[in-house]
Amino acid sequence: MSQTLDTPQTPAPAQTPAQAPLDAAALAALHGLSVSNARPSLPQYVRQLWARRHFITAFATAKLTAQYSQAKLGQVWQVMTPLLNAAVYYLIFGLLLGTSRGIEDFVPFLVTGVFVFTFTQSSVMAGTRAISGNLGLVRALHFPRASLPISLCLQQLQQLLFSMAALAVILLCFGVPPAWSWLLVVPALALQFAFNTGLALVMARLGSRTPDLAQLMPFVMRTWMYASGVMFSIKKVLPEQGVPEFAKVLLECNPAAVYIDLVRYALIDSFDAGQLPYGIGAMWALALGWAVVLCAGGFIYFWKAEETYGRG
């Protein structure tokens, strides 16, 4: 009869804390690794953007140069496009609908409105596609994503400079003499650029999650244009139409209308302070307020979703 010897099983020695397996986060920290595309703090994010300022300006210039590279007239279209739009609006609104009645220097009035609004319109449209239209770049390289909408707004500012040169020629051709007030265009457009950039940052975040928004925006921008007094004087038209007071205030404080009125006031002699809905000081205050609120608010709104861009 064989005898079976049962050997008592000795328990495995318990792992000390030093021997316990590390989780992924602890292992990454041990080797100095960080989460890819993690959102930095707001001051750090601003510093990263400043460090890439040369990329932002170079990207804007490259996009501007390539925009009409396939066209035979090339960069001439940067001026021709808004001029043709202004010509169409003049035929429809100035001649057929008679919105030019009671407005001195209607052609400079109209062309100024078209150029200034086109600056905002183009910035918003470009911002909407800033992330969704550059997914290859976003997924391939690590950089602050706000660089894209900011550079696209800078591209539109560069294009506006060509338009403003053409506008100066138009003003001279229609007998509007140059004056020191023309220098007020610089701060007005600087405030508009800040406003446009903030709005483009907001639209870039929204457009990154909802690409169909880019198809809706042309209709939104066209409605905004008609409400901004591009082709007519808001102050003259509103009393004739019996618009309610709250709607009148909304239209007069509309940021696009504010920047258009300031540029018209600076450039056109016949467009004096009496044609502004409020005093000149109040108009500058509105322009500054819109620029600060949209620029700061839009930047923070975009930054809060920094780690989500390019995913999904």
C-alpha positions in Angstrom: 0.0 0.0 0.0 1.6 3.2 -1.2 1.6 6.1 1.1 0.9 9.6 -0.3 2.7 12.4 1.3 0.9 15.7 1.2 3.4 18.6 1.2 1.9 21.6 2.8 1.6 24.6 0.5 3.4 27.7 1.7 1.7 31.0 0.8 3.4 33.3 -1.6 5.1 36.2 0.1 3.0 39.4 0.0 4.2 42.1 -2.3 5.6 45.1 -0.7 4.4 48.6 -1.9 7.7 49.0 -3.8 7.0 45.7 -5.7 3.3 46.4 -6.4 2.5 46.9 -10.1 2.1 50.5 -11.1 -0.9 51.8 -12.9 -0.6 53.7 -16.2 -0.7 57.1 -14.7 1.9 56.3 -12.1 4.2 54.6 -14.6 4.0 57.6 -16.9 4.8 60.0 -14.1 7.8 57.7 -13.1 9.3 58.1 -16.5 8.4 61.8 -17.0 5.7 61.3 -19.6 2.6 63.6 -19.9 -0.7 63.3 -21.6 -0.6 64.1 -25.3 -2.6 67.2 -26.2 -3.5 67.9 -22.6 -5.0 71.4 -22.1 -2.3 73.7 -20.6 -3.1 76.4 -18.1 -4.4 79.7 -19.7 -1.2 81.7 -19.1 0.9 78.8 -20.5 -1.4 78.6 -23.5 -0.9 82.3 -24.2 2.9 81.8 -24.0 2.7 78.9 -26.4 0.7 81.0 -28.9 3.3 83.8 -28.6 6.1 81.4 -29.2 4.4 80.4 -32.4 3.7 83.9 -33.7 5.9 83.4 -36.7 4.0 80.3 -37.7 0.7 82.2 -37.4 1.8 85.0 -39.6 3.5 82.7 -42.1 0.4 80.5 -42.3 -1.8 83.5 -42.9 0.4 84.8 -45.7 0.7 81.4 -47.3 -3.1 81.0 -47.3 -3.6 84.4 -48.8 -1.1 83.8 -51.5 -2.6 80.4 -52.4 -6.2 81.6 -52.3 -6.2 82.8 -55.9 -3.1 81.0 -57.2 -5.1 79.1 -59.8 -6.9 82.2 -61.2 -5.3 84.1 -64.1 -5.9 87.4 -62.5 -4.3 86.1 -59.3 -4.4 88.5 -56.3 -6.4 91.0 -58.3 -9.5 89.1 -57.2 -8.8 90.2 -53.6 -10.1 93.6 -54.7 -12.4 92.6 -57.5 -14.6 90.3 -55.4 -15.8 92.9 -52.9 -16.0 95.5 -55.7 -18.3 93.3 -57.8 -20.4 92.6 -54.7 -20.7 96.3 -54.2 -21.7 96.9 -57.8 -24.5 94.3 -57.5 -25.8 95.8 -54.3 -25.8 99.3 -56.0 -27.9 98.1 -58.9 -30.4 96.3 -56.7 -30.6 98.5 -53.7 -29.4 101.8 -54.9 -31.2 102.0 -58.2 -34.1 99.5 -58.1 -35.1 99.8 -54.5 -34.0 103.4 -54.0 -32.2 103.0 -50.7 -29.8 105.7 -51.9 -32.5 108.4 -51.3 -31.4 110.9 -48.7 -27.8 109.5 -48.5 -25.1 111.7 -49.8 -22.1 110.0 -51.4 -24.0 106.8 -51.6 -21.4 104.9 -53.6 -18.6 105.5 -51.0 -21.3 104.8 -48.3 -22.1 101.5 -49.9 -18.6 100.3 -50.8 -17.4 101.1 -47.2 -20.2 99.0 -45.8 -19.5 96.1 -48.1 -15.7 96.1 -47.4 -16.1 96.3 -43.7 -18.8 93.7 -43.4 -16.9 91.4 -45.7 -14.0 91.5 -43.2 -16.2 90.1 -40.5 -18.1 87.7 -42.8 -14.9 86.1 -44.2 -13.3 85.8 -40.7 -16.4 84.0 -39.3 -16.6 81.7 -42.3 -12.9 80.9 -42.1 -13.1 80.3 -38.4 -16.0 77.9 -38.7 -13.8 75.6 -40.9 -10.5 76.3 -39.0 -10.4 72.9 -37.2 -12.6 70.7 -39.4 -10.9 71.9 -42.5 -7.4 71.3 -41.2 -7.8 67.9 -39.4 -4.6 66.5 -41.1 -2.5 69.3 -39.6 -4.3 69.1 -36.2 -3.8 65.4 -35.9 -0.2 65.3 -37.1 1.4 68.1 -35.1 1.2 69.3 -31.5 0.6 73.1 -31.3 -2.0 75.4 -29.7 -5.0 75.0 -31.9 -6.0 78.6 -31.5 -3.2 79.3 -33.9 -5.5 78.3 -36.8 -8.5 80.6 -36.4 -6.2 83.5 -35.4 -4.0 83.0 -38.5 -7.1 82.8 -40.7 -8.4 86.1 -39.2 -5.0 87.6 -39.8 -5.3 86.4 -43.4 -8.6 88.3 -43.8 -7.0 91.4 -42.3 -4.3 91.3 -44.9 -6.9 90.9 -47.6 -8.8 93.9 -46.2 -5.7 96.1 -46.6 -6.0 95.6 -50.4 -9.7 96.5 -50.3 -9.0 99.6 -48.2 -6.5 100.8 -50.8 -9.1 100.4 -53.5 -11.6 102.1 -51.2 -9.3 105.2 -50.9 -9.2 105.4 -54.7 -13.0 105.2 -54.9 -13.4 108.0 -52.3 -11.1 110.2 -54.2 -12.8 109.5 -57.5 -16.2 110.5 -56.0 -14.8 113.8 -54.6 -14.3 112.8 -51.0 -11.1 114.6 -50.0 -8.5 113.0 -47.7 -8.5 114.2 -44.1 -6.9 113.5 -40.8 -10.0 111.7 -39.7 -9.0 108.9 -42.1 -6.5 107.8 -39.4 -9.4 106.8 -37.2 -9.8 103.8 -39.5 -6.8 102.2 -37.9 -8.2 101.8 -34.3 -11.7 101.0 -35.7 -10.3 98.1 -37.8 -8.1 97.0 -34.9 -11.1 96.7 -32.7 -13.0 94.9 -35.4 -10.1 92.5 -35.8 -10.2 91.7 -32.1 -14.0 91.2 -32.3 -13.7 89.0 -35.5 -10.9 86.9 -33.9 -13.0 86.2 -30.8 -16.1 85.3 -32.9 -13.9 83.1 -35.1 -12.6 81.2 -32.1 -16.2 80.5 -30.9 -17.2 79.3 -34.4 -14.1 77.2 -34.6 -15.0 75.2 -31.5 -18.6 74.8 -32.6 -17.6 73.9 -36.2 -15.1 71.3 -34.9 -17.9 69.2 -33.4 -20.7 70.1 -36.0 -19.2 70.3 -39.5 -22.7 70.9 -40.9 -22.5 74.3 -39.3 -20.4 75.5 -42.2 -23.3 74.9 -44.6 -25.7 77.0 -42.4 -23.4 80.0 -41.8 -23.8 81.6 -45.3 -27.5 82.0 -44.6 -26.8 83.4 -41.1 -24.2 85.8 -42.4 -26.5 87.0 -45.2 -29.2 87.8 -42.6 -26.7 89.6 -40.5 -25.6 91.7 -43.4 -29.1 92.9 -44.2 -29.5 93.8 -40.5 -26.3 95.8 -40.4 -27.1 98.7 -42.6 -24.6 97.8 -45.4 -26.9 99.0 -48.2 -29.1 101.5 -46.3 -29.0 103.9 -43.4 -30.4 102.2 -40.3 -31.1 105.6 -38.7 -33.2 106.7 -41.6 -35.0 103.5 -42.3 -36.1 102.4 -38.8 -38.4 105.4 -38.1 -40.2 104.9 -41.4 -40.9 101.3 -40.7 -42.3 101.7 -37.2 -39.8 99.2 -35.7 -40.3 98.5 -31.9 -37.9 100.2 -29.6 -36.1 97.1 -28.4 -35.5 95.9 -32.0 -34.3 99.4 -32.9 -31.7 99.2 -30.0 -30.6 95.7 -31.1 -30.0 96.9 -34.7 -28.2 100.1 -33.7 -25.9 98.2 -31.2 -25.3 95.4 -33.7 -21.5 95.1 -33.7 -21.2 94.9 -37.4 -23.2 98.1 -37.8 -21.1 99.8 -35.1 -17.8 99.1 -36.9 -19.3 100.1 -40.3 -20.6 103.4 -38.9 -17.2 104.2 -37.3 -15.3 103.6 -40.6 -17.9 105.6 -42.5 -17.6 108.5 -40.0 -13.8 108.4 -40.4 -13.7 108.3 -44.2 -16.8 110.2 -45.5 -17.3 113.9 -44.8 -21.0 113.8 -45.4 -21.4 111.0 -42.9 -21.2 113.2 -39.8 -22.0 112.6 -36.1 -25.7 113.4 -36.8 -26.1 110.2 -38.8 -24.8 108.0 -36.0 -27.4 106.4 -33.8 -25.5 107.5 -30.6 -22.8 110.0 -29.9 -19.3 109.4 -31.2 -18.1 108.6 -27.7 -20.8 106.0 -27.2 -20.0 104.4 -30.5 -16.4 104.0 -29.6 -17.4 102.6 -26.3 -19.6 100.0 -28.0 -16.8 99.1 -30.4 -14.4 98.6 -27.5 -16.9 96.6 -25.5 -17.7 94.2 -28.3 -14.0 93.7 -29.0 -13.0 93.0 -25.4 -16.0 90.7 -24.6 -15.8 88.6 -27.8 -12.0 88.5 -27.9 -11.5 87.4 -24.3 -14.7 85.3 -24.0 -14.1 83.6 -27.4 -10.5 82.8 -26.5 -11.4 81.2 -23.1 -14.3 79.3 -24.7 -12.0 77.9 -27.4 -9.2 77.1 -24.9 -11.5 75.1 -22.6 -11.9 72.4 -25.4 -8.3 72.4 -26.5 -7.7 68.7 -25.8 -10.8 67.6 -27.8 -9.8 69.1 -31.2 -9.0 66.5 -33.9 -10.5 63.6 -31.9 -13.4 61.4 -32.9 
